[in-house]
Amino acid sequence: MKKLLILLLPFFLSLPAFATNGDNMIAFGARSRAMGGTGIAVKNLGFEAMLKNPAMVETPKEIEFGFGASAFMPWIEAKNEAVGKSFDSASNFFFIPSIGLLVDLGEHWSFGVGAFGTTGLGTDYRDSITDGQAGGYGGLFGMSTSLSLLKMAAVASYHNKGWKLGIGIPVVMGSLGISYNMSNAMVDATPTNFISPGASTDFTAHVIIGAAYEFDNFVVGASYMSPATLEYDYQLTEAGKNFGLPITSNKLEQPGEIGVGVSYEADKLTASFDYKLVQWSGADGYEGFGWDDQNVFAIGLSYRVSDSIIRAGWNYGENPLGDNALKNEGPLAAINIFNILGFPAIVEHHITAGLTQVFDEKFELDFAMVYAPTVKESTSAMNMDFNVEHSQFSLTLGGRWMF
């Protein structure tokens, strides 16, 4: 498994600089993304259900193969008021793949395996050079950050008399890189003002469990994903050193998640709602950077017209960068800089739409579009004021073959 993760990692390392619900994608495939990221109680999502609710993993045929590919285009602009000029992050286009296989084992059992790019966050201001200005590099320290996570999951589900139960074991490979420069020009950098330990990787595994119950036209479901702790050698401790931050651990834990959902089907219409609590405040690393727990609400609709299924949705994940992340003072004020320049997970609203085209009983093609309107955030540190604007747009294409 570890060797396979290493082989697949290059295809998933184009993930940094997207941040949707914190640093997690709202969903991992075209169907769920088109319906606002719902999926805890939504049927017929195929392999997309693996990391939403493993209890919903099932296929109408004996074997189902699915794929997805997203073109993700974030826009992030930062400004140090002491410089008076705005700079765009160079991390502005990424390709995010996913793939999965489902098998109907008979006797109420289904099994699935899949690989997903699930998490990413980062910026790149290395081109924001303005000589002689506060902090150098346009007052943005030439900061470059990149967090990427690949998950390979194996899941099993059991369905009987309306009840659905599921469990999955995602194996996680993460990569984190942080660099910045305290000087005014890269050529003048010295080991004391240029920090770049390269990228660090780590492996771990965690668990996702789920349950659902189907009755009349309704499905209700619940899921829990355990935390996944990774340790990125030298990244956090070295990053905090020049700013005087007392960081003693390089652990960065993807937080636990608790979710509930409901869906309703009537003739050609399906309506779905999900709620999820993302526990950032207790996660190693994020806790030290002051992230708050995040409430995520999602609504999805689909309507079938002949051989086409039209989808739409909305997703809201409140900004986890609250007062503890952006309003620190004194020796901890540099935390504000890392959060707003390096990890600006401030996007909240997502408007989604999509289409599924059913060609025959063996092949279906999916398309999704997600737009996150521009949001603004500001902070102060080291006698400087910083402002960031962030919006996102993505297109996802997917398909599934059933045999």
TAZI-V903238 format. One record per residue. N is the residue number from 1. BURIAL is b if it has 9 or more other C-alpha atoms within 8 Angstrom, else e. Layout:
N,BURIAL
N,BURIAL
//
This chain:
1,e
2,e
3,e
4,e
5,b
6,e
7,e
8,e
9,b
10,e
11,e
12,b
13,e
14,b
15,b
16,b
17,b
18,b
19,b
20,b
21,b
22,b
23,b
24,b
25,b
26,b
27,b
28,b
29,b
30,b
31,b
32,b
33,b
34,b
35,b
36,b
37,b
38,b
39,b
40,b
41,b
42,b
43,e
44,e
45,b
46,b
47,b
48,b
49,b
50,b
51,e
52,b
53,b
54,b
55,b
56,b
57,b
58,b
59,b
60,e
61,e
62,b
63,b
64,b
65,b
66,b
67,b
68,b
69,b
70,b
71,b
72,b
73,b
74,b
75,b
76,b
77,b
78,b
79,b
80,b
81,b
82,b
83,b
84,e
85,e
86,e
87,b
88,b
89,b
90,e
91,b
92,b
93,e
94,b
95,b
96,b
97,b
98,b
99,b
100,b
101,b
102,b
103,b
104,b
105,b
106,e
107,e
108,e
109,b
110,b
111,b
112,b
113,b
114,b
115,b
116,b
117,b
118,b
119,b
120,b
121,b
122,b
123,b
124,b
125,b
126,b
127,e
128,b
129,b
130,b
131,b
132,e
133,b
134,e
135,b
136,b
137,b
138,b
139,b
140,b
141,b
142,b
143,b
144,b
145,b
146,b
147,b
148,b
149,b
150,b
151,b
152,b
153,b
154,b
155,b
156,b
157,b
158,b
159,b
160,e
161,e
162,e
163,b
164,b
165,b
166,b
167,b
168,b
169,b
170,b
171,b
172,b
173,b
174,b
175,b
176,b
177,b
178,b
179,b
180,b
181,b
182,b
183,b
184,b
185,b
186,e
187,e
188,e
189,b
190,e
191,e
192,e
193,b
194,b
195,b
196,e
197,b
198,e
199,b
200,b
201,b
202,b
203,b
204,b
205,b
206,b
207,b
208,b
209,b
210,b
211,b
212,b
213,b
214,b
215,e
216,e
217,e
218,b
219,b
220,b
221,b
222,b
223,b
224,b
225,b
226,b
227,b
228,b
229,b
230,b
231,b
232,b
233,e
234,b
235,b
236,b
237,b
238,b
239,b
240,b
241,b
242,b
243,e
244,e
245,b
246,e
247,e
248,e
249,e
250,b
251,b
252,b
253,b
254,b
255,b
256,b
257,b
258,b
259,b
260,b
261,b
262,b
263,b
264,b
265,b
266,e
267,e
268,e
269,b
270,b
271,b
272,b
273,b
274,b
275,b
276,b
277,b
278,b
279,b
280,b
281,b
282,e
283,b
284,b
285,b
286,b
287,b
288,e
289,b
290,b
291,b
292,b
293,b
294,b
295,b
296,b
297,b
298,b
299,b
300,b
301,b
302,b
303,b
304,b
305,e
306,e
307,e
308,b
309,b
310,b
311,b
312,b
313,b
314,b
315,b
316,b
317,b
318,b
319,b
320,b
321,b
322,b
323,e
324,b
325,b
326,b
327,b
328,b
329,e
330,e
331,e
332,b
333,b
334,b
335,b
336,b
337,b
338,b
339,b
340,b
341,b
342,b
343,b
344,b
345,b
346,b
347,b
348,b
349,b
350,b
351,b
352,b
353,b
354,b
355,b
356,b
357,b
358,b
359,b
360,e
361,e
362,b
363,b
364,b
365,b
366,b
367,b
368,b
369,b
370,b
371,b
372,b
373,b
374,b
375,b
376,b
377,b
378,b
379,b
380,b
381,b
382,e
383,e
384,b
385,b
386,b
387,b
388,b
389,b
390,b
391,b
392,b
393,b
394,b
395,b
396,b
397,b
398,b
399,b
400,b
401,b
402,b
403,e
//
